[in-house]
Amino acid sequence: MRRYTLRQLDTFLEVARDLSISQAAEKMHVTQPAVSMQMRQLEDAVGVPLYEQMGRKIRLTEAGEDFQQYAIAAIAQLKQMEDAMAQRRGLKKGRVELAIVSTAKYFVPMLLVKFRKRFPDIDVALHIHNRENIVKLLNRNEIDLIVMGRAPDNLDCAATAFATNPMGVISAPEHPLSRRRSAPLAILNDQEFVVRESGSGTRQAMERLFAEHQIQAKIVMEMPSNETIKQAVMAGMGLSFLSLRTIRHELASGHLVRLDIEGLPLIKHWYVTHLNSKRLSPATEALKNFLIEEAGPLINLWA
């Protein structure tokens, strides 16, 4: 049997995620030549090319795509082994792979500061993606815990609500609707909206709400970043539908206004999620319990 090192597998998976040696080197805090060397050594051990250079980017060969699936499964099995042994030792130390949707970045780092003070021997690796990529990571069992607005329906997951996620419509202060009080939801018909990209949890919540009330909004632009959307709304590009956890400072400063519309804000929840088949280590259990038991009141203070 050929021998592959964990370092080689980790390096290969980082390169395969972004199809970039430079980005992999940056994430792993090593030089590009170091990543290239690990990839060459792995290819020598495998005996077939795993990737091809395409200008500044690379693409996986068919063999590389096959190898990626097996490497993901192998790393997941090793992580399960480590978690099982940690459970037997009963030690609350180790490493937790935590993935969050991008909207949760406004409060999760503050929670992790509090958690680290309580459990200094637990390292948390934080991954931030949109909902679509988060679900892919969950499906491949690459992540221990996920913070997201709604668990995927097509996966066997355990999802526990730990905080509210109020969502509403915002505008620039000079927008005509900003002066309306207790306006009906129908007032949003034919209004121009700047929205999150398709596949995001925020976009899905907006589309479900609008479909339920037969609201036909005009989508003038899609943007993958809450920060960019806020700037576009301030500039007068249109309205937007966002989590109110993301705009606390802009509302307080008067740069943005939450529209006073009947039935809003829409109260959703944040969930801590993992696969039901996942064996949680004591470190992962500690983070999960912290979120469930303490995060809600803390988030209410911060965001």
C-alpha positions as CSV (number, residue, x, y, z in Angstrom):
1,M,0.0,0.0,0.0
2,R,1.3,3.4,-0.9
3,R,2.0,5.8,1.9
4,Y,0.6,9.3,1.9
5,T,1.2,11.8,4.7
6,L,-1.5,13.7,6.4
7,R,0.3,16.9,5.4
8,Q,0.1,15.9,1.8
9,L,-3.6,15.1,2.0
10,D,-4.4,18.4,3.8
11,T,-2.3,20.4,1.2
12,F,-4.1,18.6,-1.7
13,L,-7.5,19.4,-0.3
14,E,-6.7,23.0,0.3
15,V,-5.5,23.3,-3.3
16,A,-8.5,21.5,-4.6
17,R,-11.0,23.7,-2.8
18,D,-9.9,26.9,-4.5
19,L,-8.0,25.5,-7.4
20,S,-5.1,27.7,-6.5
21,I,-1.7,27.0,-5.1
22,S,-1.2,30.6,-4.0
23,Q,-4.5,30.7,-2.0
24,A,-3.8,27.3,-0.4
25,A,-0.3,28.6,0.7
26,E,-1.9,31.7,2.2
27,K,-4.5,29.7,4.1
28,M,-1.9,27.2,5.4
29,H,0.6,30.0,6.2
30,V,3.4,28.5,4.1
31,T,5.2,29.5,0.9
32,Q,3.9,28.6,-2.5
33,P,7.1,26.5,-3.2
34,A,6.3,24.4,-0.1
35,V,2.8,23.7,-1.4
36,S,4.1,22.8,-4.8
37,M,6.6,20.4,-3.3
38,Q,3.9,18.6,-1.2
39,M,1.8,18.3,-4.4
40,R,4.7,16.9,-6.4
41,Q,5.5,14.4,-3.7
42,L,1.9,13.3,-3.5
43,E,1.7,12.8,-7.3
44,D,4.9,10.8,-7.1
45,A,3.4,8.5,-4.5
46,V,0.1,8.2,-6.4
47,G,1.8,7.6,-9.7
48,V,-0.6,9.7,-11.8
49,P,-1.1,13.5,-12.4
50,L,-3.7,15.0,-10.0
51,Y,-3.9,18.5,-11.5
52,E,-3.0,20.6,-14.5
53,Q,-1.8,24.2,-14.6
54,M,-4.2,26.5,-16.5
55,G,-2.5,29.9,-16.5
56,R,-2.7,31.2,-13.0
57,K,-5.3,28.7,-12.0
58,I,-5.3,24.9,-12.0
59,R,-7.8,22.2,-12.6
60,L,-8.0,18.7,-11.2
61,T,-7.5,15.8,-13.6
62,E,-10.1,13.0,-13.6
63,A,-7.7,11.1,-11.3
64,G,-7.5,14.2,-9.1
65,E,-11.3,14.4,-8.8
66,D,-11.4,10.8,-7.7
67,F,-8.6,11.3,-5.3
68,Q,-10.3,14.3,-3.8
69,Q,-13.4,12.3,-2.8
70,Y,-11.3,9.6,-1.2
71,A,-9.1,12.1,0.6
72,I,-12.1,13.9,2.1
73,A,-13.4,10.6,3.4
74,A,-10.1,9.6,4.8
75,I,-9.6,12.9,6.7
76,A,-13.2,12.6,8.0
77,Q,-12.5,9.1,9.3
78,L,-9.3,10.2,11.0
79,K,-11.2,13.1,12.7
80,Q,-13.9,10.7,13.8
81,M,-11.2,8.4,15.3
82,E,-9.6,11.4,17.2
83,D,-13.1,12.4,18.5
84,A,-13.9,8.9,19.6
85,M,-10.6,8.6,21.6
86,A,-11.2,12.1,23.0
87,Q,-14.6,11.0,24.3
88,R,-13.0,8.0,26.0
89,R,-10.5,10.3,27.7
90,G,-13.2,12.8,28.6
91,L,-10.9,15.7,27.8
92,K,-12.3,19.1,26.9
93,K,-9.5,20.1,24.7
94,G,-8.7,19.7,21.1
95,R,-9.8,21.3,17.8
96,V,-13.3,22.1,16.6
97,E,-14.0,22.8,12.9
98,L,-16.8,25.5,13.0
99,A,-18.4,26.7,9.8
100,I,-20.8,29.7,9.7
101,V,-22.8,31.5,7.1
102,S,-21.5,34.9,6.3
103,T,-24.3,36.8,8.1
104,A,-23.3,35.1,11.4
105,K,-19.8,36.7,11.2
106,Y,-21.3,39.8,13.0
107,F,-21.6,38.0,16.3
108,V,-19.9,34.6,16.2
109,P,-16.3,36.0,16.7
110,M,-17.5,37.7,19.9
111,L,-19.0,34.5,21.1
112,L,-15.7,32.7,20.4
113,V,-13.8,35.2,22.5
114,K,-16.1,34.4,25.4
115,F,-15.8,30.6,24.8
116,R,-12.0,30.7,24.6
117,K,-11.8,32.4,28.0
118,R,-13.9,29.5,29.4
119,F,-12.1,26.7,27.5
120,P,-8.5,27.9,26.7
121,D,-7.4,24.4,25.6
122,I,-9.9,24.2,22.8
123,D,-8.9,25.6,19.4
124,V,-11.7,26.6,17.1
125,A,-11.0,26.8,13.3
126,L,-13.6,29.2,11.8
127,H,-14.8,28.8,8.2
128,I,-17.1,31.5,6.7
129,H,-19.0,30.7,3.5
130,N,-22.5,31.3,2.0
131,R,-25.2,28.8,2.6
132,E,-24.6,26.8,-0.5
133,N,-21.0,26.1,0.3
134,I,-21.8,25.4,3.9
135,V,-24.2,22.7,2.9
136,K,-21.5,21.1,0.7
137,L,-19.0,21.0,3.6
138,L,-21.7,19.5,5.9
139,N,-22.6,16.8,3.3
140,R,-18.9,15.9,2.9
141,N,-18.6,15.6,6.7
142,E,-15.7,18.1,6.7
143,I,-17.1,20.2,9.5
144,D,-17.9,19.5,13.2
145,L,-20.5,22.2,13.8
146,I,-22.3,24.8,11.6
147,V,-24.1,28.0,12.5
148,M,-26.8,28.7,10.0
149,G,-30.3,30.0,9.7
150,R,-32.0,26.8,8.6
151,A,-30.8,23.2,8.4
152,P,-30.9,21.7,5.0
153,D,-33.9,19.5,4.3
154,N,-32.0,16.9,2.3
155,L,-29.5,15.9,5.0
156,D,-30.1,14.0,8.3
157,C,-29.1,16.7,10.7
158,A,-29.5,17.7,14.3
159,A,-30.3,21.4,14.5
160,T,-30.9,23.3,17.8
161,A,-32.1,27.0,17.8
162,F,-30.0,29.2,20.1
163,A,-30.8,32.8,19.1
164,T,-33.3,34.8,17.2
165,N,-32.6,36.3,13.8
166,P,-34.9,39.2,13.1
167,M,-35.1,40.2,9.4
168,G,-36.5,43.3,7.9
169,V,-36.5,45.8,5.0
170,I,-34.0,48.7,5.1
171,S,-33.6,51.9,3.1
172,A,-31.6,55.1,3.0
173,P,-32.9,57.8,5.3
174,E,-34.1,59.9,2.3
175,H,-36.1,57.1,0.7
176,P,-39.9,58.0,0.5
177,L,-40.9,54.8,2.3
178,S,-38.7,55.7,5.3
179,R,-41.3,58.1,6.6
180,R,-44.3,55.7,6.4
181,R,-45.6,54.2,9.6
182,S,-47.3,50.8,9.9
183,A,-47.3,50.4,6.1
184,P,-48.8,47.3,4.6
185,L,-46.4,44.7,3.2
186,A,-48.0,45.3,-0.3
187,I,-46.2,48.7,-0.3
188,L,-43.1,46.8,-1.4
189,N,-44.7,45.9,-4.7
190,D,-42.6,47.2,-7.7
191,Q,-40.0,48.6,-5.3
192,E,-36.3,48.2,-6.4
193,F,-34.3,45.9,-4.2
194,V,-30.6,45.1,-3.8
195,V,-30.4,41.5,-2.7
196,R,-28.0,38.7,-1.6
197,E,-27.0,36.1,-4.2
198,S,-29.2,33.1,-5.0
199,G,-28.6,30.3,-2.5
200,S,-28.0,32.5,0.5
201,G,-30.2,32.0,3.5
202,T,-31.2,35.7,3.6
203,R,-32.3,35.6,-0.1
204,Q,-34.3,32.4,0.5
205,A,-36.1,33.9,3.5
206,M,-37.0,37.0,1.5
207,E,-38.3,35.0,-1.5
208,R,-40.5,32.8,0.7
209,L,-42.0,35.9,2.5
210,F,-42.6,37.7,-0.8
211,A,-44.1,34.7,-2.5
212,E,-46.4,34.1,0.5
213,H,-47.8,37.6,0.2
214,Q,-47.6,37.9,-3.6
215,I,-45.0,40.7,-3.5
216,Q,-43.4,41.4,-6.8
217,A,-40.2,43.3,-6.2
218,K,-37.7,44.6,-8.8
219,I,-34.3,43.0,-8.3
220,V,-31.8,45.7,-9.6
221,M,-28.6,44.0,-8.4
222,E,-27.4,40.9,-6.6
223,M,-24.4,41.1,-4.3
224,P,-22.6,38.4,-2.2
225,S,-21.7,40.7,0.7
226,N,-23.9,42.3,3.3
227,E,-21.3,45.2,3.6
228,T,-21.6,45.9,-0.1
229,I,-25.4,45.8,0.0
230,K,-25.4,48.3,2.9
231,Q,-23.3,50.7,1.0
232,A,-25.5,50.4,-2.1
233,V,-28.7,51.0,0.0
234,M,-27.0,54.1,1.6
235,A,-26.2,55.4,-1.9
236,G,-29.9,55.1,-2.9
237,M,-29.7,52.1,-5.2
238,G,-32.8,50.6,-3.6
239,L,-34.2,48.8,-0.6
240,S,-32.9,45.6,0.8
241,F,-34.0,42.7,3.0
242,L,-31.3,41.8,5.6
243,S,-30.8,40.3,9.0
244,L,-31.1,43.2,11.5
245,R,-28.2,41.6,13.4
246,T,-26.0,42.9,10.6
247,I,-27.0,46.6,10.7
248,R,-27.1,47.6,14.3
249,H,-24.4,50.3,14.0
250,E,-25.8,51.8,10.8
251,L,-29.3,52.1,12.3
252,A,-27.9,53.7,15.4
253,S,-25.9,56.2,13.4
254,G,-28.8,57.0,11.1
255,H,-27.1,55.9,7.9
256,L,-29.8,53.3,7.4
257,V,-33.5,53.1,8.3
258,R,-35.6,50.0,9.1
259,L,-38.9,50.4,7.3
260,D,-42.0,50.3,9.6
261,I,-44.0,47.6,7.8
262,E,-46.8,45.4,9.3
263,G,-45.6,41.9,9.9
264,L,-41.9,42.9,10.1
265,P,-39.4,42.2,11.4
266,L,-39.7,38.6,10.4
267,I,-38.4,36.5,13.4
268,K,-36.2,33.6,12.3
269,H,-33.6,31.7,14.4
270,W,-30.0,30.8,14.4
271,Y,-29.3,27.1,14.7
272,V,-26.2,25.1,15.6
273,T,-26.2,22.1,13.3
274,H,-24.3,18.9,12.7
275,L,-24.9,15.6,11.0
276,N,-26.8,13.1,13.1
277,S,-24.2,10.5,12.3
278,K,-21.4,12.8,13.6
279,R,-19.7,11.6,16.8
280,L,-19.1,14.8,18.8
281,S,-15.8,15.1,20.7
282,P,-15.9,16.6,24.2
283,A,-14.5,19.8,22.7
284,T,-17.3,19.9,20.1
285,E,-19.9,19.2,22.7
286,A,-18.6,22.0,24.9
287,L,-18.9,24.5,22.0
288,K,-22.4,23.2,21.1
289,N,-23.6,23.5,24.7
290,F,-22.1,26.9,25.1
291,L,-24.0,28.2,22.1
292,I,-27.3,26.6,23.2
293,E,-27.1,27.8,26.8
294,E,-25.4,31.2,26.6
295,A,-25.2,32.6,23.1
296,G,-28.7,34.0,22.8
297,P,-28.5,36.6,25.6
298,L,-25.0,37.6,24.6
299,I,-26.0,38.2,21.0
300,N,-28.9,40.4,22.1
301,L,-26.4,42.6,23.9
302,W,-24.0,42.8,20.9
303,A,-26.0,42.8,17.7
